[in-house]
Amino acid sequence: MRKIKAKIHLKSIAENARTFKALTEKRLCAVVKADAYGHGAEEVALTLQGIVDCFAVALLSEAKAIKTCACGKDILILCPPIDLLDAVEAVRNGFVCTVTGMTTARLMARASEICELPARVHLKVNTGMNRYGMGISELGRVCHFLKNAPLVKVEGLFSHLHDPFEKSAEKQRERFLRAERVCKRYYSSFTRHLSATAGALLGEAYAFDMVRIGLGLYGYIPDGAEAKLSLKKGMTVSATVVESRRYAYGGAGYGKELGEAERPNFLSALRVGYADGFLRKKENGAVGWEKGVNDLCMDACIRKGKHKRGEELLILTDASETAKIAGTIPYEVLCAATRRAEKIYLYD
């Protein structure tokens, strides 16, 4: 049975990266976690390695997957190491790790001793996300500790805006500046980065030394952000018509028998279901969802109308529009939509 097809437009992703680099005039960190938001991390990293300054991922396994494709560019692992094994493997591979407090500071110091190699780290502070990151008081203790760990190289300080659309963004920036002042007591230079895609749109004051662009690379602006940018969508997804038949009797997929008013002349079965990353409910935002007769099956959906067997129908062209109907955000749509897809890479 044929997979759904995801066409990945690599040229569009590259152009989006150049757009953000020109906008901010700062170093650009390409976020390719979660398989580059469903677009394929290795291919995207290989495409961007000559454009961006470094890469960011969430997990050690993701860093290892793109190491060759990054062509020597730094790879920052955004999630802190959980244990010594993670820290040692990251150090041996030369990845840049995130330190979120004394626990991870000690892990990185110990890992550097075991490996007899430098442990490169960025310090993460909590400016309001309350997910990862340390407070200002702990930051001072961590800096003091790492200053006396000869093999640990503190190369950066960063945070993440939890709300980049309202006045709270300025409060978060002020907290970040306080953290910067603490770090400067111990280190003469380090890369400062606060903003992801939405934050990068707030202007020069939020760009610092580097911006981390994720969603924007793939052609989208976070909900609520305002920007007059010409971005291109990085992906479209299509599904194949497997059967097309006259409605005979019973239901259409799982569920009750269709009433007289619900019975269409023709039904077509598409080879896409909720196991492919689209919501089970009929109102899932996939292109043409309004023609659906019922909720999706695991591997198929049934729609009104007649189509040729083997015909390919677009089911995703704009993740933002899909997300609005499905009641979610484009991030989730993109990460899910290629779960079982055959990725076709285009550079045109």
C-alpha positions as CSV (number, residue, x, y, z in Angstrom):
1,M,0.0,0.0,0.0
2,R,1.4,3.4,-1.0
3,K,2.5,5.9,1.5
4,I,1.3,9.5,1.5
5,K,3.8,11.8,-0.3
6,A,5.5,14.9,1.2
7,K,7.2,17.1,-1.3
8,I,9.9,19.1,0.5
9,H,10.9,22.3,-1.3
10,L,14.6,22.8,-0.2
11,K,15.1,25.9,-2.3
12,S,12.2,27.6,-0.4
13,I,13.7,26.6,3.0
14,A,17.1,28.0,1.9
15,E,15.5,31.3,0.7
16,N,13.6,31.6,4.0
17,A,17.0,31.2,5.9
18,R,18.5,34.0,3.8
19,T,15.5,36.2,4.5
20,F,15.9,35.9,8.3
21,K,19.6,36.4,8.0
22,A,19.1,39.6,6.0
23,L,16.3,40.8,8.4
24,T,18.4,40.4,11.6
25,E,21.9,40.8,10.3
26,K,23.0,38.4,13.1
27,R,24.3,34.9,13.3
28,L,21.6,32.4,12.4
29,C,21.1,29.1,14.2
30,A,18.8,26.8,12.2
31,V,16.6,24.7,14.4
32,V,16.2,21.3,12.8
33,K,14.8,19.4,15.8
34,A,11.9,16.9,15.4
35,D,13.2,15.9,12.0
36,A,13.4,19.5,10.9
37,Y,9.7,20.0,11.9
38,G,8.8,17.0,9.7
39,H,10.8,18.2,6.7
40,G,13.8,15.8,7.1
41,A,16.6,17.0,9.3
42,E,19.5,15.5,7.3
43,E,18.5,16.9,3.9
44,V,17.6,20.3,5.5
45,A,20.9,20.5,7.3
46,L,22.8,19.7,4.2
47,T,20.9,22.3,2.3
48,L,21.5,25.0,4.9
49,Q,25.1,24.3,6.0
50,G,26.4,26.8,3.6
51,I,24.0,29.5,4.7
52,V,23.5,29.3,8.5
53,D,26.1,29.6,11.2
54,C,25.1,26.6,13.3
55,F,22.3,24.2,14.1
56,A,20.1,23.4,17.1
57,V,18.3,20.2,18.0
58,A,16.4,18.9,21.0
59,L,18.1,15.5,21.6
60,L,21.5,13.9,21.5
61,S,20.2,11.4,18.9
62,E,19.1,14.2,16.6
63,A,22.6,15.8,16.9
64,K,24.2,12.6,15.9
65,A,21.8,12.2,13.0
66,I,22.9,15.5,11.4
67,K,26.5,15.5,12.4
68,T,27.8,14.6,8.9
69,C,25.3,16.8,7.1
70,A,26.2,19.8,9.3
71,C,29.7,19.8,7.6
72,G,31.5,20.9,10.7
73,K,29.0,23.6,11.9
74,D,28.3,23.6,15.6
75,I,25.3,21.7,16.8
76,L,23.6,22.9,20.0
77,I,21.5,20.4,21.9
78,L,18.7,22.5,23.5
79,C,17.6,19.9,26.1
80,P,20.0,19.4,29.0
81,P,21.7,16.1,29.4
82,I,19.8,13.7,31.7
83,D,22.7,11.6,32.9
84,L,26.5,11.2,32.7
85,L,26.2,8.8,29.7
86,D,24.5,11.5,27.7
87,A,27.0,14.1,28.7
88,V,30.0,11.9,27.9
89,E,28.6,11.0,24.4
90,A,27.9,14.7,23.7
91,V,31.4,15.7,24.7
92,R,33.0,13.0,22.6
93,N,31.1,14.1,19.6
94,G,32.0,17.8,20.1
95,F,28.4,18.9,20.5
96,V,27.4,22.1,22.4
97,C,25.4,21.2,25.4
98,T,22.9,23.2,27.5
99,V,23.6,23.8,31.2
100,T,20.4,24.6,33.1
101,G,21.7,24.6,36.7
102,M,24.3,23.1,39.1
103,T,23.2,19.5,38.3
104,T,24.0,19.8,34.6
105,A,27.1,21.9,35.3
106,R,28.5,19.1,37.4
107,L,27.6,16.5,34.7
108,M,29.4,18.5,32.1
109,A,32.5,19.0,34.3
110,R,32.6,15.3,35.1
111,A,32.1,14.3,31.4
112,S,35.0,16.5,30.4
113,E,37.3,14.8,32.9
114,I,36.3,11.4,31.8
115,C,36.8,12.2,28.1
116,E,39.8,14.4,28.7
117,L,38.2,16.7,26.1
118,P,36.7,20.2,26.3
119,A,33.0,20.3,27.1
120,R,31.4,23.1,25.2
121,V,28.3,24.6,26.8
122,H,25.7,27.3,26.6
123,L,24.1,28.4,29.9
124,K,20.3,28.6,29.8
125,V,18.5,31.0,32.1
126,N,14.8,31.1,32.9
127,T,13.2,34.4,31.8
128,G,9.7,33.3,32.2
129,M,9.2,30.0,30.3
130,N,9.7,27.9,33.5
131,R,10.6,24.9,31.5
132,Y,14.4,24.6,31.4
133,G,16.8,27.2,32.8
134,M,18.2,28.6,36.0
135,G,17.4,31.7,37.9
136,I,19.8,34.6,38.4
137,S,21.1,33.5,41.8
138,E,21.9,30.0,40.6
139,L,23.5,31.4,37.5
140,G,26.2,33.1,39.6
141,R,26.9,29.8,41.4
142,V,27.1,27.9,38.1
143,C,29.5,30.4,36.6
144,H,31.7,30.3,39.6
145,F,31.8,26.5,39.5
146,L,32.4,26.2,35.8
147,K,35.1,28.9,35.9
148,N,37.1,26.5,38.0
149,A,36.4,23.5,35.8
150,P,39.3,23.8,33.4
151,L,37.9,21.6,30.5
152,V,34.4,23.2,30.4
153,K,34.2,26.0,27.9
154,V,31.2,28.4,28.4
155,E,30.5,29.7,25.0
156,G,27.0,31.1,25.2
157,L,24.1,32.4,27.3
158,F,20.5,32.0,26.1
159,S,16.9,31.9,27.0
160,H,13.5,31.5,25.3
161,L,10.7,34.0,25.2
162,H,7.5,32.4,26.5
163,D,5.3,35.3,25.2
164,P,6.9,37.3,22.4
165,F,3.8,39.2,21.4
166,E,2.9,41.3,24.4
167,K,4.6,43.7,26.9
168,S,5.9,40.7,28.8
169,A,8.6,40.3,26.1
170,E,10.3,43.4,27.4
171,K,10.3,42.1,30.9
172,Q,11.8,38.9,29.7
173,R,14.5,40.8,27.9
174,E,15.3,42.8,31.0
175,R,15.8,39.5,33.0
176,F,18.1,38.3,30.2
177,L,20.2,41.4,30.5
178,R,20.5,40.9,34.2
179,A,21.8,37.4,33.5
180,E,24.2,38.8,30.9
181,R,25.7,41.1,33.6
182,V,26.2,38.1,35.9
183,C,28.0,36.2,33.2
184,K,30.3,39.1,32.3
185,R,31.7,38.9,35.8
186,Y,33.2,35.5,34.9
187,Y,33.6,35.5,31.1
188,S,34.8,38.2,28.7
189,S,32.9,36.9,25.7
190,F,30.1,34.6,24.9
191,T,27.3,34.3,22.3
192,R,24.0,35.7,23.5
193,H,20.7,34.5,22.0
194,L,17.2,35.0,23.2
195,S,14.9,34.9,20.2
196,A,13.4,32.2,18.1
197,T,11.3,33.0,15.0
198,A,8.7,35.2,16.8
199,G,11.4,37.0,18.9
200,A,13.5,37.7,15.8
201,L,10.6,39.7,14.4
202,L,10.6,42.1,17.4
203,G,13.6,44.0,16.2
204,E,17.3,44.6,16.8
205,A,16.9,44.8,20.6
206,Y,15.9,41.2,20.7
207,A,18.4,39.8,18.2
208,F,21.5,40.0,20.4
209,D,24.4,38.0,18.8
210,M,22.3,35.2,17.2
211,V,18.7,34.2,16.5
212,R,17.4,30.6,16.5
213,I,15.0,30.2,13.6
214,G,12.8,27.1,13.5
215,L,9.2,27.6,12.2
216,G,10.2,30.5,10.0
217,L,12.6,28.3,8.0
218,Y,9.7,26.2,6.9
219,G,7.6,29.1,5.7
220,Y,5.5,30.1,8.8
221,I,5.2,32.8,11.3
222,P,3.9,31.9,14.8
223,D,0.3,32.7,15.6
224,G,0.0,36.3,16.7
225,A,3.3,37.5,15.3
226,E,3.3,40.3,12.8
227,A,5.9,40.5,10.0
228,K,5.9,41.7,6.4
229,L,8.2,38.8,5.3
230,S,7.9,36.9,2.0
231,L,8.3,33.4,3.2
232,K,7.7,30.2,1.1
233,K,6.1,27.1,2.3
234,G,8.6,24.2,2.7
235,M,6.2,21.3,2.2
236,T,3.1,20.0,0.6
237,V,1.5,16.6,1.2
238,S,-0.7,14.5,-1.0
239,A,-2.5,11.2,-0.7
240,T,-3.5,8.6,-3.3
241,V,-7.1,7.6,-4.2
242,V,-7.2,3.8,-3.6
243,E,-10.9,3.1,-4.5
244,S,-13.8,5.1,-6.0
245,R,-17.3,3.5,-5.9
246,R,-21.0,4.1,-5.9
247,Y,-22.4,4.2,-2.5
248,A,-24.2,0.9,-1.9
249,Y,-25.4,0.5,1.7
250,G,-24.4,0.8,5.3
251,G,-22.0,3.4,6.5
252,A,-18.9,5.1,5.3
253,G,-16.0,3.9,7.4
254,Y,-16.7,3.2,11.1
255,G,-20.0,4.3,12.6
256,K,-23.7,4.4,12.1
257,E,-25.5,3.6,8.8
258,L,-25.9,6.7,6.6
259,G,-29.3,8.3,6.6
260,E,-31.2,9.1,3.4
261,A,-30.0,12.7,3.3
262,E,-26.4,11.7,4.0
263,R,-26.0,9.2,1.2
264,P,-23.8,10.4,-1.7
265,N,-23.8,8.9,-5.2
266,F,-20.0,8.2,-5.1
267,L,-17.4,7.6,-2.4
268,S,-13.6,7.7,-2.7
269,A,-11.2,6.1,-0.3
270,L,-7.9,8.0,0.2
271,R,-4.8,6.3,1.5
272,V,-4.4,8.6,4.5
273,G,-5.5,8.1,8.1
274,Y,-4.9,9.2,11.6
275,A,-1.8,6.9,11.8
276,D,-0.3,9.2,9.1
277,G,-0.4,12.2,11.5
278,F,-3.8,13.8,10.7
279,L,-6.4,14.1,13.3
280,R,-9.1,11.4,13.4
281,K,-12.0,13.8,13.5
282,K,-13.6,14.8,10.2
283,E,-12.9,18.5,10.8
284,N,-9.1,18.0,10.8
285,G,-8.2,20.8,8.4
286,A,-6.7,18.5,5.7
287,V,-7.3,20.0,2.3
288,G,-10.8,18.8,1.2
289,W,-11.8,17.8,4.7
290,E,-15.3,19.2,4.1
291,K,-15.9,16.4,1.6
292,G,-15.3,13.8,4.3
293,V,-18.2,11.6,5.2
294,N,-17.0,10.4,8.5
295,D,-14.0,10.4,10.9
296,L,-10.7,9.1,9.5
297,C,-9.8,5.4,9.8
298,M,-6.3,4.5,10.9
299,D,-5.1,4.1,7.3
300,A,-7.8,5.6,5.1
301,C,-10.4,8.3,4.9
302,I,-13.6,8.3,2.9
303,R,-14.8,11.3,1.0
304,K,-17.8,12.2,-1.2
305,G,-17.1,12.4,-4.9
306,K,-15.7,10.3,-7.8
307,H,-11.9,10.2,-8.5
308,K,-9.7,8.0,-10.6
309,R,-7.9,5.2,-8.9
310,G,-4.3,6.3,-8.3
311,E,-5.1,10.0,-8.5
312,E,-3.1,12.1,-6.0
313,L,-5.0,14.7,-4.0
314,L,-3.3,17.4,-2.0
315,I,-4.1,17.1,1.7
316,L,-1.7,19.7,3.1
317,T,-0.7,23.0,1.5
318,D,-0.8,25.4,4.5
319,A,-0.2,24.1,8.0
320,S,-1.5,27.4,9.5
321,E,-4.9,26.9,7.8
322,T,-5.0,23.3,8.8
323,A,-4.2,24.1,12.4
324,K,-6.9,26.7,12.6
325,I,-9.6,24.2,11.7
326,A,-8.0,21.4,13.7
327,G,-7.7,23.6,16.8
328,T,-3.9,23.4,17.2
329,I,-0.8,25.2,16.0
330,P,1.2,24.8,12.7
331,Y,4.2,23.3,14.6
332,E,2.1,20.2,15.5
333,V,0.7,19.9,12.1
334,L,4.1,19.9,10.4
335,C,5.7,17.5,12.8
336,A,2.9,15.0,12.5
337,A,2.1,15.2,8.7
338,T,5.2,13.3,7.6
339,R,5.0,10.5,10.2
340,R,4.6,7.8,7.6
341,A,5.2,9.8,4.5
342,E,7.6,9.2,1.6
343,K,9.6,12.4,1.4
344,I,10.4,13.7,-2.0
345,Y,13.1,16.4,-2.0
346,L,13.0,19.2,-4.6
347,Y,15.4,22.0,-5.3
348,D,13.8,24.2,-7.9
